[in-house]
Amino acid sequence: MAVTTTAEERDVLYSLISRRRSVRQFSDAPIDQQALIRILNCAQGVTGSDGKRGVPSAHALYPLGLVVVARCVQDVAPASYVFDPERTCLDRLASAPAAGSLLSVSLADDLWLETSAAVIVITADYASALQHFCDQQADGLRGARYVDVEAGAVAQNLYLATLVENLGGVLVMGVDDAALAKQLGLPAEHQPVALFCLGQY
């Protein structure tokens, strides 16, 4: 089915892409809870009655998940939460990580891991993707490529939605995955892929 796009819609999209930048300096101001939910929904929310989402996923497997470390979000207690794309809400996962703990798993001096109002952790069930696509490549690793490309689409949606909400964000990939997963208490089947720091600036 063809989709018609207006000139105004095209201009808005091109303007957003041209203005996309990484922001690493954040203020102490809280972010709005509904703005956070809208951003998460753009990244992984269900967008149609067929269950499809706002990012492409090979075979509609959707192996990604989003965990939010909320520090300074209006009407949200500091803690770690799992985003439920079906219900468009946050479910508490664990207590908030101790101050400095995210920086301790960084492979660089990424201070924004501690100064942002929230950190969105993109996670992936690599095992299910590898199993699902194991016959597509001799070494059985094709599923990892699909996961990584899908995570990139999620990251771009996070950037653009953050810009629309007049917030700043930056993608971080230099972390010790195993240490981060342990700190956040991630389900065993999910591994961290990237983090997106979000806040006022």
C-alpha positions in Angstrom: 0.0 0.0 0.0 1.5 3.3 -1.1 2.0 6.0 1.6 1.7 9.6 0.6 4.1 12.1 2.3 3.4 15.8 2.3 6.1 18.3 1.5 5.8 19.6 5.1 6.4 16.1 6.5 9.5 15.7 4.3 10.9 19.1 5.4 10.4 18.1 9.1 12.2 14.8 8.6 15.1 16.3 6.7 15.4 19.1 9.2 15.5 16.7 12.1 18.2 14.5 10.5 20.3 17.6 9.7 20.1 18.7 13.3 20.9 15.4 14.9 23.9 15.7 17.2 25.3 13.9 20.2 24.9 15.8 23.5 27.2 15.0 26.4 26.6 17.9 28.8 23.4 17.6 30.8 21.7 19.9 33.4 20.2 18.7 36.7 16.7 19.4 35.4 14.3 16.4 35.4 12.8 15.1 32.2 9.1 14.6 31.7 7.8 11.0 32.2 5.5 11.2 29.1 8.4 12.5 27.0 10.4 9.5 28.0 7.6 7.1 27.2 7.2 8.7 23.8 10.9 8.3 23.1 10.8 4.7 24.1 7.7 4.1 22.0 9.5 5.5 19.0 12.4 3.1 19.6 10.4 -0.2 20.3 6.7 0.6 20.5 4.1 -1.3 18.5 2.9 0.8 15.6 0.2 -1.4 14.0 -2.5 -4.0 14.6 -0.1 -6.6 13.1 2.3 -6.1 16.0 5.0 -4.4 13.8 7.2 -1.8 15.5 8.8 1.4 14.5 12.1 -0.3 13.5 12.6 -3.1 11.0 13.3 -6.6 12.4 14.3 -9.6 10.3 11.4 -12.0 10.2 9.7 -9.7 12.7 11.6 -11.5 15.5 12.1 -8.4 17.6 15.0 -9.7 19.8 15.7 -6.3 21.3 14.6 -4.9 24.6 14.9 -1.6 26.4 15.9 -1.1 30.0 15.7 2.4 31.5 17.9 3.5 34.4 15.8 6.4 35.6 17.6 9.0 37.8 15.7 12.2 37.4 12.4 11.6 35.7 9.2 13.4 36.9 6.9 11.0 38.8 9.2 8.1 38.3 11.1 6.7 41.3 14.8 6.3 40.7 15.2 2.6 39.7 15.8 0.4 36.7 12.8 -0.4 34.5 11.9 -2.6 31.6 9.9 -0.9 28.8 6.9 -3.0 27.8 6.2 -2.2 24.1 2.7 -3.9 24.2 1.5 -1.9 27.2 3.6 1.2 26.5 4.7 1.4 30.1 7.7 0.9 32.5 7.9 -2.2 34.7 10.3 -2.0 37.7 13.3 -4.3 37.3 15.6 -3.4 40.2 16.8 -0.6 42.4 18.8 2.2 40.8 22.5 1.4 40.3 24.7 3.0 42.9 26.2 6.4 42.0 29.3 5.8 39.9 28.5 2.3 39.0 27.8 2.9 35.4 31.0 4.9 35.0 32.8 1.9 36.6 31.8 -0.3 33.6 32.7 2.2 31.0 35.7 1.5 28.8 36.4 5.3 28.6 35.8 8.3 30.7 32.1 8.7 29.7 30.9 11.0 32.6 27.5 11.4 30.9 26.7 7.9 32.1 26.4 9.4 35.5 25.1 12.9 34.7 22.2 12.2 32.4 18.6 12.1 33.7 18.1 8.6 32.3 20.1 5.9 30.5 18.3 3.7 28.0 20.0 0.3 27.7 19.4 -1.5 24.4 19.5 -5.2 25.1 19.3 -8.2 22.8 18.5 -11.9 23.0 21.3 -12.9 20.7 20.8 -16.6 21.4 17.3 -16.6 19.9 18.4 -14.6 16.9 21.4 -16.9 16.3 19.1 -19.9 16.5 16.4 -18.5 14.3 18.9 -17.6 11.5 21.4 -20.4 12.0 20.9 -21.9 8.6 21.6 -18.7 6.7 25.4 -18.7 7.2 27.9 -21.6 7.5 29.2 -20.5 11.0 25.6 -19.8 12.2 26.3 -16.2 13.1 24.0 -14.4 10.7 21.6 -13.6 13.4 24.1 -11.4 15.2 24.3 -9.1 12.1 20.5 -8.7 12.1 20.5 -7.8 15.8 23.2 -5.2 15.3 21.5 -3.5 12.4 18.2 -3.5 14.2 19.9 -1.9 17.2 21.3 0.8 14.9 17.8 1.6 13.7 16.6 1.8 17.4 19.5 4.2 18.2 18.6 6.5 15.3 15.0 6.6 16.4 16.1 7.5 19.9 18.2 10.4 18.6 15.4 11.8 16.5 12.7 11.4 19.1 14.9 13.0 21.7 15.4 15.9 19.4 11.7 16.3 18.9 11.3 16.4 22.7 13.9 19.2 23.0 16.2 16.9 24.9 19.8 15.8 24.3 21.2 12.4 24.0 24.3 10.4 23.2 24.9 6.8 22.3 27.5 4.9 24.3 28.9 1.5 23.3 32.2 1.3 25.1 31.2 -0.6 28.2 32.0 -4.0 29.8 28.9 -5.9 28.8 29.1 -8.6 31.4 29.7 -6.2 34.2 26.8 -4.0 33.1 24.4 -6.9 32.8 25.3 -8.0 36.3 24.8 -4.5 37.7 21.4 -4.1 36.2 20.2 -7.6 36.9 19.3 -8.2 33.3 17.5 -11.4 32.4 20.1 -14.1 31.5 19.0 -14.2 27.9 19.5 -10.5 27.3 22.9 -8.9 26.7 23.6 -5.1 26.6 24.2 -3.8 23.0 24.4 0.0 23.6 23.4 2.7 26.0 21.7 6.0 25.2 22.1 8.8 27.8 19.2 11.2 27.8 18.5 14.5 29.6 18.0 18.3 29.6 20.9 20.4 28.4 
